[in-house]
Amino acid sequence: MENLNFREIDYQTDLSEVISLIHKNLDSTYTLDFFKWKHLENPFGKSYGLLALDGDKIIGLRMFMFWEFKTPNGKLKAIRPVDTVTDENYRGMGIFKKLTLDGLENISGEYDIVFNTPNNNSLPGYLKMGWRKMEKLDYFRVGLINPFAKSTIFLSILIDQINFKGEDSISIGGTILSDEFLKWRYKEPVYQIADFSSEGNYVIYKKSKINNIPSLIVYEIIGDPAQQRIMLISLAKKNKTPFIYYYGSDVKNGRFLKSFKRNGPVVVIKNDKYLIGDKLHFSLGDLEGKL
């Protein structure tokens, strides 16, 4: 590795080669537009990227997304190490570890905590680098709603029509939501928005199937927690399915007829400056694999 060089990504000149590296070694469907959306258009800030080079050839990449959580005194600035790829001819040399640790060191003054959602294959590597798993995380669940319960009307709107005014409804430790964030995060048409406008509440969801049964995946439920039950019942009844897939801690007032526990997320944290990491909480949208 002594013959390799490491430097910050140049978004003006490196993107074509970076996308080519990802195509050949990680994901052949990854697009330049997706990279720009994820790393250049994020309302929390443009991602920091670190490259490994052999001469002029880019052979390794690590990207670091910025994120923000609500605290009693304002916001907690976080870094989320995400996309990483190493040329198959250079694996086993410790490039992933060096890119990750050097990248965090290079921007150490720009964040208060680091978090990530590794898969089972990459988790051991993170633990060896000094990360620790968050405790007391909830589970992903499938809830069965009561089809005979009272429901209410709502509008199906486009993401550009959302008018978020619920800053006060964001609980401590949650991702800081805003119009700008929601319109960025859920711009793809696969996400649908239910507007319970008379209550100032929204549900962002997607139609799917669980074991071939029509279901709804709830990514965000925004607004008055006391209205969660009637919002989900209304959504399910209009879409003619009694099943809601959700993240447990994000839907505390669903009051389902039955709730079936699925697997749980894995979140690891590091450099927890204010020892607040275990008080963070997430929506299903925060934990989605595309991030």
Sequence and secondary structure as in RCSB ss.txt:
>XXXX:A:sequence
MENLNFREIDYQTDLSEVISLIHKNLDSTYTLDFFKWKHLENPFGKSYGLLALDGDKIIGLRMFMFWEFKTPNGK
LKAIRPVDTVTDENYRGMGIFKKLTLDGLENISGEYDIVFNTPNNNSLPGYLKMGWRKMEKLDYFRVGLINPFAK
STIFLSILIDQINFKGEDSISIGGTILSDEFLKWRYKEPVYQIADFSSEGNYVIYKKSKINNIPSLIVYEIIGDP
AQQRIMLISLAKKNKTPFIYYYGSDVKNGRFLKSFKRNGPVVVIKNDKYLIGDKLHFSLGDLEGKL
>XXXX:A:secstr
 TT EEEE  TTTSHHHHHHHHHHHT TT  HHHHHHHHTS TT   EEEEEEETTEEEEEEEEEEEEEEETTEE
EEEEEEEEEEE GGGTTSSHHHHHHHHHHHHTGGG SEEEE   TTTHHHHHHTT EE SS   EEEEE  TTS 
    EEE GGG     GGGS TTSB   HHHHHHHT STTSEEEEETTTTEEEEEEEEEETTEEEEEEEEEES G
GGHHHHHHHHHHHTT  EEEEEGGG SS   SEEEE      EEE  TTS GGG    TTTT TT 
